[in-house]
Amino acid sequence: MKTTSNTILITGGSAGIGFEMAKLFSENGNQVIITGRNQERMAQAISKLKNTSAIVSDVTNAEDVEKLVAQLNKDFPGLNVLINNAGTANYYDMTIPGINAFGKASEEILTNYLSVIRLNELLLPLLKQQPEAAIVNVSSIVAFAARANSLPTYGASKAALHSYTNSLRIMMEDTPVKVFELMPPLVDTEFSAEIGGAANGIPPKQVADDLLTAMQNDEFEIHIGRTAEIFNNFFPLFPQAVLAMNGKTE
């Protein structure tokens, strides 16, 4: 897929991985739009980026998303790449009485999974109009290698996103829309500071760089750093072959 002259929407684009993606793609001749909930953080991000617009929007708020989609159709009719990067995580022991695991899991499922489905559904009509388009869902190493000691339900939300992405990719095979899944390990961002991101995480720029390369090569499931190591060592190709076979039945 081409990685220049695109119009790209990045949710959660004001910091961390999202910001590095916005920076890289904007510097490579793309028009970038970032979204986020915090007006101040969005303004700070925009001041450091070129060829980038900002729209304050909360992916978990249905009204915000409908307004966002209407604005994109009006002001950015050439939108052809959607990167679903916005996410949230709760670090806790779900066996502690009164910890409200249900509430924490509900927040993660809404942000990391259901909100992605909603935005994809609303933007697919626009994406399908383009000669070439892509959806990138940002999941995680914990989609298949759980970190139960600190991220018990975040991993479940990313596993759901992984399964959904596989199905969406198959369903989009006869359309202009290519479906990518970005699966980073621990990354050194504010988002992961509580679980040792600064000491053990990879730079967010590496994630952005690997995404750009994978899109150029049409590498649809993108295993970065330790994700690739774990996947290659412990997950044989057989499940992928079954998935492909199942997608062709009926």
Residue pairs with C-beta under 8 A, 6 or more apart in sequence:
1 132
1 134
1 178
1 215
1 216
1 218
2 132
3 25
3 28
3 30
3 212
3 215
3 216
4 28
4 29
4 30
5 29
5 30
6 25
6 30
6 31
6 80
6 81
7 30
7 31
7 33
7 76
7 78
7 79
7 80
7 81
8 25
8 30
8 31
8 32
8 33
8 79
8 80
8 81
8 82
8 83
9 32
9 33
9 34
9 35
9 72
9 76
9 79
9 81
9 82
9 83
9 123
10 18
10 21
10 22
10 25
10 32
10 33
10 34
10 35
10 83
10 85
11 18
11 34
11 35
11 36
11 57
11 59
11 83
11 84
11 85
11 86
11 119
12 18
12 35
12 36
12 59
12 85
12 86
12 87
13 19
13 21
13 22
13 32
13 33
13 34
13 35
13 36
13 45
13 54
13 85
14 34
14 36
14 38
14 41
14 42
14 44
14 45
14 54
15 36
15 41
15 45
15 189
15 190
15 191
16 187
16 189
16 190
16 191
16 204
17 85
17 138
17 184
17 187
17 189
17 204
17 207
17 208
18 34
18 36
18 83
18 85
18 86
19 34
19 45
19 48
19 49
19 204
20 204
20 205
20 207
20 208
21 83
21 85
21 207
21 208
21 211
22 32
22 34
22 45
22 49
22 52
23 48
23 49
23 208
24 205
24 208
24 209
24 212
25 32
25 208
25 212
26 32
26 49
26 50
26 51
26 52
27 50
28 212
29 51
30 51
30 81
31 51
31 52
31 53
31 76
31 78
32 49
32 51
32 52
32 53
33 52
33 53
33 54
33 55
33 72
33 76
33 79
34 42
34 45
34 46
34 49
34 52
34 53
34 54
34 55
35 54
35 55
35 56
35 57
35 59
35 68
35 86
36 42
36 45
36 54
36 56
36 57
36 86
37 56
37 57
37 58
38 56
39 56
42 54
42 56
43 54
45 52
45 54
46 52
46 53
46 54
55 68
55 71
57 64
57 65
57 67
57 68
58 64
58 65
59 65
59 86
59 111
59 115
59 116
59 118
59 119
60 110
60 111
60 115
62 118
65 115
65 118
65 119
65 122
66 122
68 119
69 119
69 122
69 123
69 126
72 79
72 123
72 126
73 126
77 126
78 130
79 123
79 126
79 127
79 130
80 127
80 130
80 131
80 132
80 133
80 134
81 133
81 134
81 135
81 136
82 119
82 120
82 123
82 127
82 134
82 135
82 136
83 136
83 138
84 116
84 119
84 120
84 135
84 136
84 137
84 138
85 136
85 138
86 111
86 115
87 111
87 112
87 138
87 191
88 107
88 108
88 111
88 112
89 108
89 151
89 154
89 191
90 104
90 105
90 107
90 108
90 151
90 153
90 154
91 150
91 151
91 194
91 195
92 99
92 101
92 104
92 150
92 152
93 99
93 149
93 150
93 152
94 101
94 104
94 152
94 153
101 152
101 153
104 153
105 153
105 156
105 157
108 153
108 154
108 156
108 157
109 153
109 156
109 157
109 160
111 157
112 154
112 157
112 158
112 160
112 161
113 157
113 160
113 161
113 164
116 137
116 161
116 164
117 164
120 135
120 168
124 177
127 133
127 134
127 135
127 176
127 177
128 175
128 176
128 177
130 176
131 176
132 176
132 178
133 176
133 177
133 178
134 177
134 178
134 179
134 180
134 215
135 168
135 172
135 177
135 178
135 179
135 180
136 180
136 181
136 182
136 211
136 215
137 161
137 164
137 165
137 168
137 179
137 180
137 181
137 182
138 181
138 182
138 184
139 158
139 161
139 162
139 165
139 181
139 182
139 183
140 154
140 155
140 158
140 183
140 184
140 185
141 183
141 184
141 185
141 186
141 226
141 227
141 230
142 151
142 154
142 155
142 158
142 159
143 155
143 158
143 159
143 161
143 162
143 183
144 159
144 162
144 230
144 231
144 235
145 227
145 230
145 234
146 152
146 155
147 155
147 195
148 155
150 195
151 195
161 181
162 181
162 183
165 179
165 181
166 181
166 243
168 179
169 178
169 179
169 181
169 220
170 243
170 247
172 178
172 179
178 218
178 220
179 220
180 211
180 214
180 215
180 219
180 220
180 221
180 222
181 220
181 221
181 222
182 207
182 210
182 211
182 214
182 222
182 224
183 221
183 222
183 223
183 224
183 227
183 231
184 202
184 207
184 224
184 225
184 227
185 201
185 202
185 224
185 225
185 226
185 227
186 192
186 195
186 196
186 197
186 200
186 201
186 202
186 226
187 197
187 201
187 202
187 203
187 204
187 207
188 197
188 198
188 201
188 202
188 203
188 204
189 197
189 201
189 204
191 197
192 201
202 224
202 225
206 224
206 225
207 224
210 222
210 224
211 222
213 219
214 220
214 222
223 231
223 232
